Amino acid sequence: MGYIRAEEILPNEIIELIQKYVDGQNIYIPKKENNRSQWGNKTGIRQEFIIRDRNIYNDFNVGMKVHELADKYFLSVKSIQRIIRKEKVEKKLEDRNLCV
């Protein structure tokens, strides 16, 4: 994360007001809530996890055991169970939306 000199972007009045609280210190100003991107969107890892989870659910549905899935995907049994449970719920919601 780089920084920008305050003098380059802020009016003197604002700089003087900030100096009352943090004279000469570095401060971080976070993005507005609506400007933040969700976790994993920039790197694409979120989409990779969605695909992985669907693959786990499909493998489970064709007969793979939970401990086999844990070995195949390098996850704990609990994580596999959580993913299967989540995918079942999403599948039910998807099926309901198609019926409406």
C-alpha positions in Angstrom: 0.0 0.0 0.0 1.5 3.3 -1.0 0.8 6.7 0.3 -0.1 10.1 -1.2 1.1 13.4 0.3 -1.8 15.2 1.9 -0.6 18.5 0.4 -1.2 17.0 -3.1 -4.9 16.3 -2.6 -6.3 18.0 0.4 -7.1 21.7 1.0 -5.0 23.4 3.7 -8.1 23.8 6.0 -8.5 20.0 6.2 -4.8 19.4 6.7 -4.8 21.8 9.6 -7.8 20.1 11.1 -6.2 16.7 10.8 -2.9 18.1 12.3 -4.8 18.9 15.5 -5.3 15.1 16.0 -2.3 13.5 14.4 0.5 16.0 13.8 3.2 14.4 11.7 1.8 10.8 12.0 0.8 8.4 9.3 -2.9 7.6 9.2 -4.9 5.1 7.2 -8.2 6.2 5.7 -10.3 3.2 4.8 -12.4 2.9 1.7 -16.1 3.6 2.0 -18.1 0.5 2.8 -19.8 0.5 -0.6 -16.4 0.8 -2.5 -14.9 -2.3 -0.9 -14.7 -5.4 -3.0 -15.6 -8.8 -1.5 -12.9 -11.2 -0.4 -11.4 -13.1 -3.2 -12.9 -11.1 -6.1 -9.6 -9.5 -7.2 -7.6 -12.8 -7.2 -10.4 -15.1 -8.5 -10.0 -17.5 -5.6 -13.7 -17.0 -4.6 -14.7 -18.4 -8.0 -12.2 -21.3 -7.6 -13.7 -22.2 -4.2 -17.2 -22.1 -5.7 -16.2 -24.6 -8.4 -14.3 -26.8 -5.9 -17.3 -26.9 -3.7 -19.6 -27.9 -6.5 -17.2 -30.6 -7.6 -17.1 -31.9 -4.0 -20.9 -32.1 -3.9 -21.1 -33.8 -7.3 -18.4 -36.4 -6.3 -20.5 -37.0 -3.1 -23.6 -37.5 -5.1 -22.0 -40.1 -7.3 -21.0 -42.1 -4.3 -17.6 -40.9 -2.9 -17.4 -41.2 0.8 -16.7 -38.1 3.0 -13.2 -39.4 4.1 -12.3 -40.0 0.4 -13.3 -36.5 -0.5 -11.2 -35.1 2.4 -8.2 -37.0 1.0 -8.9 -36.0 -2.6 -9.4 -32.2 -1.8 -6.9 -32.0 1.1 -9.6 -30.8 3.5 -10.8 -32.0 6.9 -13.8 -34.3 7.2 -15.6 -31.5 9.0 -14.9 -29.1 6.1 -16.2 -31.6 3.6 -19.4 -32.1 5.6 -19.9 -28.3 5.9 -19.5 -27.9 2.1 -21.9 -30.7 1.3 -24.5 -29.3 3.7 -24.1 -25.8 2.2 -24.3 -27.1 -1.4 -27.5 -29.1 -0.5 -29.2 -26.0 0.7 -28.1 -24.0 -2.3 -29.3 -26.8 -4.6 -32.8 -26.8 -2.9 -33.0 -23.0 -3.3 -32.0 -23.2 -6.9 -34.6 -26.0 -7.6 -37.3 -23.9 -5.9 -36.5 -20.9 -8.0 -36.7 -23.0 -11.2 -40.1 -24.3 -10.2 -41.6 -20.8 -9.6 
